[in-house]
Amino acid sequence: MSDNLKLDPKQLYFIPMGGSEQFGVNFNLYSHQDRWLAIDCGIGFADNRFPGIDILIPDVSFLEERADKLEALIVTHAHEDHVGAVPRVWQRLRCPIYCTEFTAQVLQHKIREFPEARDAKIVIIKPGDRIELGPFTVEFIEVAHSIPDTCSVVVRTKVGNVLHSGDWNLDPNPVLGGKTDEKAFRALGDEKTRLTYIGDSTNANVAGRSGSEAEVEKGLAKVFKEHRGRIGVTIFASNVGRLQSICRAAKACGRRVAFAGRSLHTMVGAAKNCGYLQDIEDFVSEEDIGYLPEDKQVIILTGSQGESRAALARVARGEHKNISFGHKDTVVFSARAIPGNEADINAVINNLVGAGVTVVTPNDTKHTIHVSGHPRRDEVIDMFQWIKPSTVIPVHGERMQLEAHAEIARGCQVEDVIVPSNGSVITLGPGAPAVVDHVETGMEAIESRRVLDSGHRSIVERRKFQYTGALFITLAVSPRGDLLRYPDISAVGLIDYEDEDGQELLLDLRDEIEDIMADMKRDDLYDDHAIHEEVRIGARRLVSMLLGMKPMTYVHVIRV
C-alpha cells in the first residue's frame, strides 16, 4: 500500500474507492495530467458488523488532500448508493457537481438538510452533452434504469477513453424515460481509440435478461385482482418507474393509492417537478386513505430491505400512527433482497404473517411483480458487442458478481480484464492496463449525532459485546493496594442475575479476584496498571473456563 502515491501525469488512472467489494458506497476516481475527476458518491446500509449504525459513506480523505486538483464530481443518477453521500462530503471537496435534472432535484432536496453544502454548484446536463473538464472530455449517454434521467459517462483523454456505465439495463419498454441509447454506444464502439469499459456487475451472475417495467404493471394488476382487503406494496423509494406501475395497476383494479415514507415524498416531488408522474391519479394522503373501503386501497411503503425505521417495519410492529394491516390484507414485496439484508426482511415478514397478513414476494407468484434495473448476462454481452472494449473492469458488486462479470468479458474475447479491489490504482494507458499500486480506502459510519470512522473503537467494542458480553469490575483499594470491600462486578450479556448459576458465577469471580490480589507482590499493588492487568486477565480466564466465552473485560481501580 502506498502512503505517498506518485502518479505519472502522462498516464490515465482509475481508482475505485468504494463499490467494488460491496453493494453501495459507490465512489470512483480518475486521474490524468495531475487532475482528478470523481464519479458518484453514495451511501451504503450498515449490517450487523456495525451495531448502532444505519448508514455508511465513503471516506473521502484521499481525494480531500487533492481537492485543489479536482475538476468535478459527476453523479450518474439519483439512487442513494450513488448520490446519498454527496451533501455530507461536499464541503470537504468543494467542486462543481454535474448531473441530470431529476438527479439535481433530488440532490437539492438533500442539501437543504446540510447547511454547509448549500453553496454547492450543481450543473444540469442532458444526455448527449459533451463538456470539457481539464484534460477530460466527458460525454453523457442515456440509459434505461429504475429511476429517471440515468446516464452512462464517457471519459475521453488523449491517451484513451473510458465508458463508466453507472447503473443500466436494456428495458425494451421503460415506463419512464428513454431506452438505453444503442446508437450512441455503437458509435462509441466504432471509434478507433482504445476503450476501457468500467461497468455494472450487479446481475452478472444471473442468466438471461432483466425484463421490462411495463410487464410489472400487468403483473401487479393481476396480483391486486387476486386479493381482497388493503394492499400494501413495498419498494425502493427511488424506483419512480415502479411508482407509476403501481398507480396504473391500482387504477385498473378500481383502487386509490397513498404512500408512506419520507423518501417517497422526496422522489414523488422531484419526479413531478421534472414532468414525470403527470398521467396518474392524485395520491390520497396516508391520513385519509383509511376512510376508503378496504378493497379500494393501495398503500406504497418504504422498507423493502427490512429497514427498522422505514414505514413498513413500523407498520409490521404495530407502531405506525396511520396505517395498520391485519387479516384479509396483503403486502406485496415489489423488490428483491440486497445480499446481506435477508434477515432484516424476514423479521418484517414474520411480524406481518403473525398479524395474519398475506405476504407476496417475487418468489411467491407466477406474475411479474419486479424487474431489476441492472443488466443480466445477455445484456452485458450485447453491450460488449456494441462498444468492443479492449479492457473491462467490473465494479458495482461483491466479489462474486465482479468475477462473474469478468468471466463474461473473457468469454467475449476481451483482451484485458482486471477485477479490482477498493483502492486499486489501475493504469489504463498508454500501454497495457495494470494494477500498479494501492491506496487506503475506508468508510465512515453515520450515527444520529456524529460521524465516525467505520473502524472506530466504539463500533468495534459494540460488535464484540454482541458476541462475547462484557465484565465490569470495580476495585476499591487502600493506598497500599489492599481491598477495602468486595469487588463490584457487573456481567453484561453473560448471566441472569436472578438465576442461581448466575449468582454462583459472581461469587466465583469475587473469590478469584481476591486470590489474585492476595498473590500479588506488594510493589505491584502500588501500581494501578499492574492490578488492572492481573485482575482483567484472571477474571476473563475464569469466565472462559466456566462459560466458554471471552468477554470484554474492564477493571477500574479506585484508591481510597
Summary of the structure (lengths in Angstrom):
residues: 560
radius of gyration: 28.0
end to end distance: 50.1
largest distance: 86.0
contacts: 1930
relative contact order: 0.12
helix: 33%
strand: 25%
